[in-house]
Amino acid sequence: MNRPAASASPSFPCRRHGAPAIDRSRRRLLLGLPAAAGALALSGAAQAQASTRWSAAWGCAPAGPPPAASLQTFTNQTLRLVVRASVGGGRVRIRLSNEMGSSALEVGGASIGLRLAGAALAAGSYRALRFGGRPGVVIPAGAPAVSDPVALTVSQFADLAVSLYLPGTASAATIHNAAYQANYVSTAGDHTATAALPVQRSFASWPFLTEVDIDAAAPVLVAAGDSVTDGVGSTSGANRRWTDWLARRTQAELGNSQIAVINRGISANRLLADTDTALLAGRDLLERFDRDVLATPGVRALAVLIGINDIVYSPANAPIRPESMIAGYLQLIERAHLHGIGVMGTTLPPFAGFVYYTPTREAVRQAVNSWMRSGAAFDLLADVDVALRDPAAPQSLRAAFDSGDRLHPNDTGYQALAASVPLPSLAALMR
């Protein structure tokens, strides 16, 4: 597939009024003070571990629980979950989540390895994972768990296979629903150390697994958004979400200056409100911000592509006010800046012809995009609207970019979206 030319629209280096530039050296100094103090009490392996810099190499945003009719349950089985590393390194660890569960989750064993194909591991890449030195872990309801690190050489864009043995009966109450990646569940037994997993069935979600970290000092961009970030409309198993295209752009255009791109999009997610009848849409971004953005190791910048669902799920005759959405964006920016994190905004994509399109909702989108382009808030802006819209009908998605529903891009559209990111400016923001 030929890569479309980058949008000719200008990039928008922005800064909110009255906001000081992010002082990276001061941030490093302040973060280093407690680390230095803590190191005085450490020795040996503990001190080495404390000094290791970790960056997220892959991540997703957990949601749930699913409706009872679609709740997956596993009994004495092994899950093999396939993810792609955005950056490489020499040691890895994983983060599991039972945050939407109502009872404790028992993981009897876990492993990680390089994926060969399907559910098979590459020879010699199997590594057992431990939790506080133990082979398994019981994760309380509402909590996450992080594994101990293990040595494994991972190259950039390597496919990893994380295996979780569930000895009892476990319901996938915490799950990322739209993986756009085949994952696998075994026949009965602990097959975490089995290279060729005996597959009972495959499925297209990520239960329990929310992050893989690597011992690299790579700066991390977290992309927080809705279905357009989640990759709805892209080819399953091909890694063609806009964040995947952007990660490949960074490698091609920045060379050895690795930037990890972590996708925290959730289909149907909103900026300001939850959908109580659709918990797979996740908590609103303002609510999940601390967990999905601030808690990501190595995060230096946030890309925000969210808001269209706030518009389309609001009443057609009295849609959400642009001022309400602007207040939400400003809160994200303030909270990110408190932690030295730069913020790249993105204009909202065109959606004329989409099932929920109305002229009154379109007026809200136009008002929000006009405010974004004013340069009053974000550190940087990618004009997604200009990149995706039909020049002859600017309220509509270009036909060549349409996955079929007049809102979600196809693979080519996601590549064009990634091309709209002013990459040199983004790299400078993340230094």
N, C-alpha and C positions, 0 to 999 in steps of 0.2 A: 504494500500500500504506500503510495507516495505521500510524503509529508506536506500538508498545506503550508503555504507561506505564512509567516507571522503577520498578525494584524498590523495594518499601517497606522492604526490609531495611536496617539501618544500615550506613554506611561504617565502616571500621575504620582510623583513623589509628594506626599502630603504630611502634614504635621498638625495635630490639633492645636488650636489657639492657646497660647500660654503654657504649653507643655514643654519642659526642657528635653533636650536630646538625651537619649539613654546613654548613661556613662558606663560603658562595659568594664573599664578598669576598676571603677568604684564598686560595681556589682561583684566582680571577682574578689576584691579585697574583703567586702562584707561577708560574702559566702565563705571565704577562706578562714575567717577568724574562728567561728565555732569548730570548723574542721580541724584547725591547728590545735585548738585547746583539747578537743577530744582525742587527738592522736597521742597526747602525752600519756594517756591512760592505756594505750594499746601497745601490743608488741607482736612480733612474728607475723604469722599469716593474717591475724586480725588487722594489724596496721597496714599491711600490703593491700588488703581488701578495702580498707577505708580510703586509701589514696587512689584507688582505681576510678577512672572516669568512665561512666557508662552512658550510652546513648541508646534510645529506642531504635531498633532496626525494622520492626514491624509492629503494627498495633491496629486494633479496631475498638469500637465503642460498644460496651455491653448494654443490653436492654432486656425487657421482659417484666414479668413472666408472660409466656405466650398464652393464648386461649387454650382451655382444656383440650379442645378437639385437635389442636396441632402441637401439643406438648410432647416432646420426645423423651422417652424413658429408656434407660440402659441398665441391664442387670448382668453382672459378672462378665463385662465386655471391655474391650479396649478401643478407644477412639484414636484415630490417626488423622491429625489436622494439618493441612498443608498451607504454608504461608511463604511469602517471598521477602527476603531480607533486602532492605533499601541500601544498606551499607555493610561492609565486611569488617571482620576482626578475628581475634583468636580465642575469645571466651564468650560464652552465652549464658543467659538465665531467662526464665519465663515468669510471667505474671498470670495467675489464675484468678477467677472471680466467682464468688457465690453471693454477690451483692444484691441480687434480686431473689435469692432463695429464701424460703421460710423455715428451712431446717438445715442441719449441718451437712456438708458435702464431704464424703470420704473418698480420697484418691489413694489407691493402694500402691501405685507405682507410676513413674513417669520417665520418659526418655525423650531425647532429641537426636536428630541425625539429618544428613543431607538426603533429600528426596531424589531417587533415581528416575522413577516414572510411576504414575498411578499411586498406589499405596506402598510401593517398595522403597527400601532404603538403599543408598549406595553402599557398597562393600566397605567395611572398616569405619563407617561414620557413626555407628550407634554409640550414644553416650547416655548412661543412666543419670537421672536427675535426683537430687536429694533436697530435703527441706529441713534446715537446721540439723543436718547430718543424718536424718532419717529417710528411709526410702519412700515413705508416703506422708500424707498430711490430711488432717481433718480441718476443713475450713468452716468456721461458724457462719451461720446465716447472716447476710449483710456485710461480709468481709471479703477481702482479697487475700492472696498468699503469693509470696515471691520465692522462687527456688534458689538454692545455692548455685553459684556459678560453676561451670564445667568447661574444660578446654575443648574447643572445636574450631578448626580453621574454617571460616565462612567467607566466601568471596561476595562481592557486591552482586546483587540480584540472584543469589543462590536460592533455590527452593529448599525449604526446611520442612521436616515432618516431625511434629510433636505428638507423642503418644501418651495417652492417659488411661490407666487401668482403673475401672470403677468396680470394686469387688462386691458391693451391695447393689441396691436399686437406687439409681440416681435420676432425677428428673431435671431436664435442661431448662430450669427456670431462668438462668442467666445465659443469654445467648446473643450473638450478633446474627441477625436473620438473613441478610442478603450478602453472602460471602462471594458470590460469583466465582466460586472455586469448589471443585469436588473434594469432599472429605469422606472419611470412611469409618465404619464400625465393624468390629470383628465378630466372628463366632465366639462362643463362650471361652473365657480364660484370659490370663495375663499374657499378652503378646507384645508387651512394650519392647522386648529384646529381639523380636522376630523380624528379620529383614523383609520377608514376603508375608505381609499380613494376610491371614485368612479372612477375606472380606465377606461379611454377611450382606451389607448394602452400602450404598453411598448416599450422601446428602449434601445440601448446598448451604450450610450455615456453619458458624463457629461457636459451639457451646463451650463455656467456661474459660477458654483461652482469650486473653485480651492484649498480650504484649510479649514480644521477644526483644531482649536487650543484648547489646554487644559491647565489649570493652574497647570502645573507640571514642575519641574525643570529637566526633563529628557533630556539628550543629544540627539541630532538629527543627524542621518545620512541621507543625501540626496543622492539618487541614480539617477544620471543624465545619460540618455542614449537614445537608439533607441528602435526598436521593441523588442529586446531581454529583455530589462528592462521593456518595456510596457507590456510584457506577451503574445505576439503573439504565439499561439500554446498551451496555457494553457487552462484548463477547465473553461468556463464562470461560474461565480457565486461561484466558489470554493476557491478563494483566493490562487492560486498556482503559482503566479509569483515568480521569484527568491527572490524578496524583501519580499514577504509574508513568504516564507520558512525561510529566514534569521531572520525575526522578531520572528518567533516561536523558532528558534535556540537560540536567545538571552534569551528568557524566560526560556527555558529548561536548558541552560548551565550557565547562569549568575544569575539565581534566581531573587531576588528582584531588582537587578540593571537594571532598565528599560532603554532600548535604543529604541527611536522611529526611524523607518525606513520609509522614505518618498519617494515615487516613482514619479520621474519627468521624466520618459521615454516618448518618443513620437515615434510612429511607423514611420519609414522612415526618422527619423531625422539624421542630419549630424553634424559633428564637425565644419566644416569650411565654409559651403555654404548652402544657402536656395534653395529650389526647387520651383521656381516661379509659376509653373503650378500645384503644389500640396501643397497648404498652410496648409492643415491639417497635413502635416509633420512638421510644426512648424519652427520657426526661428532657425538658427544654434546655437549650444550650446554656442559658444563664444558670440553670441548676446544676448541670453536669460539668460545668467549666473547670472546677477545681480538680475533679478526678481525671477528666479526659484531656485536659490541656496542662494545667500546672503540675500535675503529678507525673508527667512524661519526662523521663530522664533526658537531659541534654537539650530541652526545648529552648530555642532562641527566638522563634517567630511563630505567629499564628496567622493562618489564612482563613478568612471568614466568608463562606459562601452559603448563606442561609437567609431565609425571610420569605421566599415565595409561598411556602405553606402557611405562614401567618396570614398572607393575603388571601390565598384561595380557600382557606378554611373559615374565613370570616364572612359574615352575611353579605350577599351580593348587593342588597339595597342599602347597607350601612357598613361598608368594609372597615377594617382596622385603619386607624389614623396613621399617617406617616410619622407624626410626632412620637407616637408610642414606639414604633420600630426604631426610630433614631435614638430615643432614650435607651433602648436595649443595646444598640451598637456602642453607644458611648460608655455604657457600663462595662462591656467586654473590653474596650480599649483601656479604660481606667484600671481595671483589675489586672490586665496583662502588663501594663506599664509599671504597676506596683512591684512586679517581679522582674523588671528589666527585659520584658518580652516585647518585641516589635510586632505590629499588626498590619497585615496586608488585607485591605478590603477588596471585595469583588462586586461589581454591579450585578443586579438580578437579571437573569436571562429572559429573553422574549418567550411568550407563551400564547399568543393568539392562535385560536383553533384548539387549544387544550380544553378538555371537558369542563373545567371550572373557569374558563376565561369569561370575563364580562368587561365592558368599558369602564365601569366604576373601579374594578380591581386593577385594571391596567393603569388607571390614573394614579393609584397608590404606588405602583411599581415605578412609574415615571418620576413621581415626586421623590421617592427614596433614592433612585439613581441620580437625580439632579443634585440632591444633597451630597451624595458620595463624591460626585465629580467636583463639588465646590472646593475640595481640598482642605476642609476645616477639621477633619477628625483623624483619618487613618494615616499611618506613616507612609503607606504606599497603596496604590490602587491598580488592580487589573480590570480592564474594561471588558468583562465577559459579554455584556450585552452587545457591544460593537463587534466583538469577535464572532459571535454566533448568529446575529440577526441577518435577515434577508435585506440587502441594500434597497431592493425595490418595494419591500413591505416591512419596514423596521420593527413593527410589533410582532413579527413572526420569525420563527426559527428557520434558518436557511434549509431548503429541502435536502441538500446534500449532507447536512449534518443531523437530520431528523431520524431518530430510532423508530418513529411511527406514531407517537402520541402527541406530537407538536410541542413537547416540553423537554423531554430527555434526549440528549445527544446520542448519536451512534459513535462507533470507534473513531471515525474521522472527526466528528464534532468534538469529542473529548480531546483529541490531539490539538485541534484549533484552540480550544479553551486553554490548554496548557501553554500554547504558544503565545497567548495574550499576557502571560506573566512577565513583567520586566525583570528578567533573571539577574542581570548585573546589579540592579538596585536592590533586589532581594538579598543577594549574596552579601552586599555591603551592609545591609541592615542586620544581618545575622553574625557579623564579625564580633 
